[in-house]
């Protein structure tokens, strides 16, 4: 455990009241230890960001509001205390996974990212903050979701990754148990994206439970959350091989294999049209003779 006395300098150096206020607006009262952990996380994030690309947001106030508070905004739409095993897919610099772990230390959390340098950074943060039952793993969601150790093993999957909901659902739904939940962090104006993803979500064994919107504390930034419940096991063929979910997202209009079928149908139609054209031309030549 981190000794609170070791963080006294941090508590003097930064505007702790801002940190406290933003979390209180979410109904969260931070302990002294949690305040220190967030400040250590911030300092280490900014320091490492000088040598690797972790975030474009580095000012203290912005990080508190747009990374820390944003990560915990999910607690306003779902009781995180109900979750036990959590996976953060496409975690990047650790958002929302590490802030969730700081505030809810009971969580067993996996941080999944495809860039090894970021995973190394995350494991350093885990060690620095002395977080237990937390690990960062390097790999693609398409591969890890096929592994028995990870497939349908989590109560909750979260993701702030930038991808359309159909693609994210194919990455994330395979990880969650029956009756588990996938929470996708989104901006506003996503009605069409949600509508287009409904069929894909159903194919993957899920169903949209609800969509909730809020304004991030201390800002005018809107945030939407899509809550997807797992109702049935995900078919074994999902997720598809690496790259396919983003290249050819499942959608309401196109299920897996339909594109190939449509191409085949178009090819056959083209052949039939050419055959008709050839017959017409031959018939015209016969008449001319």
C-alpha positions as CSV (number, residue, x, y, z in Angstrom):
1,X,0.0,0.0,0.0
2,X,1.1,3.6,-0.7
3,X,1.8,5.5,2.6
4,X,-0.3,8.6,2.6
5,X,2.6,10.6,4.1
6,X,4.6,9.9,1.0
7,X,2.2,12.0,-1.0
8,X,2.0,15.1,1.2
9,X,4.2,17.0,-1.3
10,X,1.8,16.1,-4.1
11,X,-1.2,17.3,-2.2
12,X,0.4,20.7,-1.7
13,X,1.6,21.0,-5.3
14,X,-1.7,20.6,-7.0
15,X,-5.2,21.9,-6.7
16,X,-6.7,19.0,-4.8
17,X,-10.0,20.8,-4.4
18,X,-10.6,20.6,-8.1
19,X,-10.0,16.9,-8.1
20,X,-12.3,16.5,-5.1
21,X,-15.0,18.7,-6.6
22,X,-15.1,17.0,-10.0
23,X,-15.5,13.6,-8.3
24,X,-18.1,14.8,-5.8
25,X,-20.2,16.0,-8.7
26,X,-20.3,12.3,-9.7
27,X,-21.2,11.3,-6.2
28,X,-17.7,10.0,-5.4
29,X,-15.8,11.0,-2.3
30,X,-12.1,10.3,-2.7
31,X,-9.9,9.1,0.1
32,X,-6.5,10.6,0.8
33,X,-4.9,7.6,-0.8
34,X,-7.0,7.8,-3.9
35,X,-6.1,11.5,-4.3
36,X,-2.4,10.7,-4.1
37,X,-2.8,7.9,-6.6
38,X,-4.5,10.2,-9.1
39,X,-1.8,12.8,-8.7
40,X,1.0,10.2,-9.1
41,X,-0.8,8.9,-12.2
42,X,-1.0,12.4,-13.6
43,X,2.7,13.2,-13.0
44,X,3.8,10.0,-14.4
45,X,1.5,10.3,-17.4
46,X,2.9,13.8,-18.2
47,X,6.5,12.7,-17.7
48,X,6.2,9.7,-20.0
49,X,4.3,11.7,-22.5
50,X,7.4,13.6,-23.2
51,X,9.0,10.5,-24.8
52,X,6.0,8.7,-26.2
53,X,2.6,9.6,-27.5
54,X,0.1,8.9,-24.7
55,X,-2.2,11.9,-24.8
56,X,-2.7,15.3,-26.3
57,X,-4.2,16.5,-23.0
58,X,-1.5,17.4,-20.5
59,X,-2.8,20.4,-18.5
60,X,-3.8,19.4,-14.9
61,X,-7.3,20.8,-15.0
62,X,-8.0,19.2,-18.4
63,X,-6.7,15.8,-17.4
64,X,-8.8,15.9,-14.3
65,X,-11.9,16.7,-16.3
66,X,-11.4,15.0,-19.6
67,X,-9.6,11.9,-18.5
68,X,-10.1,11.2,-14.8
69,X,-13.7,12.5,-14.3
70,X,-14.7,11.2,-17.8
71,X,-13.5,7.8,-17.0
72,X,-15.6,7.7,-13.8
73,X,-18.7,9.2,-15.5
74,X,-19.8,5.6,-16.2
75,X,-20.5,5.3,-12.5
76,X,-23.4,7.8,-13.1
77,X,-25.1,5.3,-15.4
78,X,-24.2,2.0,-13.9
79,X,-23.3,0.8,-10.3
80,X,-19.7,-0.3,-10.8
81,X,-19.8,-1.9,-7.3
82,X,-21.8,-4.7,-9.0
83,X,-18.9,-5.6,-11.3
84,X,-16.1,-7.9,-10.2
85,X,-14.0,-8.8,-13.3
86,X,-13.6,-5.9,-15.8
87,X,-11.7,-5.6,-19.1
88,X,-10.9,-2.3,-20.7
89,X,-10.5,-2.8,-24.5
90,X,-8.2,-0.4,-26.4
91,X,-7.2,1.3,-23.1
92,X,-4.5,3.5,-24.5
93,X,-3.0,5.5,-21.6
94,X,-5.2,3.6,-19.2
95,X,-8.6,5.3,-19.6
96,X,-11.1,4.5,-18.2
97,X,-9.5,1.3,-16.7
98,X,-7.0,2.8,-14.2
99,X,-9.3,5.5,-12.8
100,X,-12.0,2.9,-12.3
101,X,-9.5,0.7,-10.5
102,X,-8.4,3.5,-8.2
103,X,-11.9,4.4,-7.2
104,X,-13.1,0.8,-7.0
105,X,-10.2,-1.2,-5.7
106,X,-12.2,-4.4,-5.4
107,X,-12.2,-4.8,-9.2
108,X,-10.1,-7.4,-10.9
109,X,-9.1,-5.5,-14.1
110,X,-7.4,-6.3,-17.4
111,X,-6.2,-3.4,-19.6
112,X,-5.9,-4.6,-23.2
113,X,-3.9,-2.6,-25.8
114,X,-2.3,-3.4,-29.1
115,X,0.7,-1.2,-28.6
116,X,3.5,-2.7,-26.5
117,X,5.0,0.6,-25.4
118,X,1.7,1.7,-23.9
119,X,1.3,-1.7,-22.2
120,X,4.8,-1.2,-20.6
121,X,3.7,2.2,-19.4
122,X,0.5,0.8,-17.9
123,X,2.4,-1.9,-16.0
124,X,4.7,0.8,-14.7
125,X,1.7,2.8,-13.5
126,X,0.2,-0.3,-11.9
127,X,3.5,-0.9,-10.0
128,X,3.8,2.8,-9.1
129,X,0.3,3.0,-7.6
130,X,0.6,-0.4,-6.1
131,X,-2.6,-1.6,-7.6
132,X,-3.4,-5.2,-6.9
133,X,-5.5,-7.5,-9.2
134,X,-4.7,-5.3,-12.2
135,X,-2.7,-6.3,-15.3
136,X,-2.0,-4.8,-18.7
137,X,-1.7,-7.1,-21.6
138,X,-0.4,-6.6,-25.1
139,X,-2.5,-7.9,-28.0
140,X,-5.5,-7.4,-30.3
141,X,-9.0,-7.9,-29.1
142,X,-9.7,-10.2,-32.1
143,X,-7.0,-12.6,-30.8
144,X,-7.6,-12.3,-27.0
145,X,-11.3,-12.8,-27.3
146,X,-10.6,-16.3,-28.8
147,X,-8.6,-17.3,-25.8
148,X,-10.4,-19.5,-23.2
149,X,-8.8,-17.5,-20.3
150,X,-10.6,-14.3,-21.6
151,X,-13.6,-15.3,-23.6
152,X,-16.9,-14.7,-21.8
153,X,-15.0,-14.3,-18.5
154,X,-15.9,-10.7,-17.5
155,X,-18.9,-9.1,-15.8
156,X,-18.1,-5.7,-17.4
157,X,-16.3,-4.5,-20.5
158,X,-15.6,-0.8,-21.0
159,X,-14.1,1.1,-23.9
160,X,-13.3,4.7,-24.8
161,X,-11.8,3.5,-28.1
162,X,-12.6,5.5,-31.2
163,X,-14.4,3.1,-33.5
164,X,-18.0,2.7,-34.7
165,X,-20.3,0.8,-32.4
166,X,-20.6,-2.2,-34.7
167,X,-16.8,-2.7,-34.7
168,X,-16.5,-2.1,-31.0
169,X,-19.3,-4.6,-30.3
170,X,-17.4,-7.3,-32.2
171,X,-14.3,-6.5,-30.2
172,X,-16.0,-6.3,-26.8
173,X,-19.1,-8.5,-26.5
174,X,-17.2,-11.8,-26.8
175,X,-15.3,-10.9,-23.6
176,X,-18.4,-10.6,-21.4
177,X,-20.4,-13.3,-19.6
178,X,-24.1,-14.0,-20.1
179,X,-25.9,-11.2,-18.3
180,X,-22.7,-9.2,-18.3
181,X,-22.5,-5.6,-19.6
182,X,-20.5,-3.7,-22.3
183,X,-20.4,0.0,-21.8
184,X,-19.3,2.1,-24.8
185,X,-18.2,5.7,-24.1
186,X,-19.4,7.9,-27.0
187,X,-19.9,11.5,-27.9
188,X,-23.4,12.8,-28.9
189,X,-25.2,12.6,-32.2
190,X,-24.9,8.8,-32.4
191,X,-28.5,7.8,-33.0
192,X,-27.8,6.6,-36.5
193,X,-24.6,4.7,-35.3
194,X,-26.6,3.0,-32.6
195,X,-29.4,2.1,-35.0
196,X,-27.0,0.7,-37.6
197,X,-25.3,-1.4,-34.9
198,X,-28.4,-3.1,-33.5
199,X,-28.3,-6.1,-35.9
200,X,-24.6,-6.6,-35.3
201,X,-25.1,-6.5,-31.6
202,X,-27.9,-9.1,-31.8
203,X,-25.7,-11.4,-34.0
204,X,-23.0,-11.2,-31.3
205,X,-25.4,-12.2,-28.6
206,X,-26.1,-8.8,-27.1
207,X,-29.0,-6.3,-26.9
208,X,-28.9,-2.6,-26.3
209,X,-30.2,-2.1,-22.8
210,X,-30.2,1.7,-22.8
211,X,-28.5,4.9,-24.0
212,X,-27.7,7.5,-21.4
213,X,-26.4,11.1,-21.9
214,X,-24.8,13.5,-19.5
215,X,-22.6,16.5,-19.3
216,X,-19.1,16.0,-17.9
217,X,-18.6,17.7,-14.5
218,X,-17.2,21.2,-14.7
219,X,-17.6,21.4,-18.4
220,X,-20.1,21.7,-21.3
221,X,-18.8,18.5,-22.8
222,X,-21.6,16.0,-23.6
223,X,-21.0,12.3,-23.2
224,X,-23.2,9.4,-24.2
225,X,-23.0,5.8,-22.8
226,X,-24.4,2.8,-24.7
227,X,-25.2,-0.1,-22.3
228,X,-25.3,-3.4,-24.0
229,X,-26.3,-6.6,-22.2
230,X,-25.1,-10.0,-23.1
231,X,-28.1,-12.4,-23.5
232,X,-26.6,-15.3,-25.5
233,X,-23.2,-16.8,-26.1
234,X,-21.3,-15.2,-28.9
235,X,-21.0,-17.5,-32.0
236,X,-17.5,-19.0,-32.1
237,X,-16.7,-17.4,-35.5
238,X,-16.6,-13.9,-33.8
239,X,-14.6,-11.9,-33.6
240,X,-13.4,-12.4,-37.1
241,X,-9.7,-12.4,-37.9
242,X,-7.6,-9.3,-37.1
243,X,-8.5,-6.2,-39.1
244,X,-11.8,-7.5,-40.4
245,X,-14.1,-5.9,-37.7
246,X,-12.8,-2.4,-38.6
247,X,-12.4,-3.0,-42.3
248,X,-15.9,-4.6,-42.8
249,X,-18.0,-3.7,-39.7
250,X,-21.0,-5.8,-39.1
251,X,-24.1,-3.7,-39.6
252,X,-27.9,-3.9,-39.9
253,X,-27.5,-4.0,-43.7
254,X,-24.7,-6.5,-44.0
255,X,-24.2,-9.7,-42.0
256,X,-21.0,-11.8,-42.3
257,X,-20.8,-13.5,-45.6
258,X,-23.5,-11.3,-47.2
259,X,-20.9,-9.1,-49.0
260,X,-19.4,-12.2,-50.6
261,X,-22.9,-13.4,-51.5
262,X,-23.8,-10.0,-53.0
263,X,-20.6,-10.0,-55.0
264,X,-21.4,-13.4,-56.3
265,X,-24.9,-12.4,-57.2
266,X,-23.6,-9.3,-59.0
267,X,-21.2,-11.4,-60.9
268,X,-23.9,-13.8,-62.0
269,X,-26.2,-10.9,-63.0
270,X,-23.4,-9.4,-65.0
271,X,-22.8,-12.8,-66.8
272,X,-26.5,-13.1,-67.5
273,X,-26.7,-9.6,-68.9
274,X,-23.7,-10.3,-71.2
275,X,-25.3,-13.5,-72.4
276,X,-28.6,-11.7,-73.2
277,X,-26.6,-9.0,-75.0
278,X,-24.7,-11.6,-77.0
279,X,-27.9,-13.4,-77.9
280,X,-29.5,-10.1,-79.1
281,X,-26.5,-9.2,-81.2
282,X,-26.4,-12.7,-82.8
283,X,-30.2,-12.5,-83.5
284,X,-29.7,-9.1,-85.2
285,X,-26.8,-10.4,-87.3
286,X,-29.1,-13.3,-88.4
287,X,-31.9,-10.9,-89.4
288,X,-29.4,-8.8,-91.4
289,X,-28.3,-11.8,-93.3
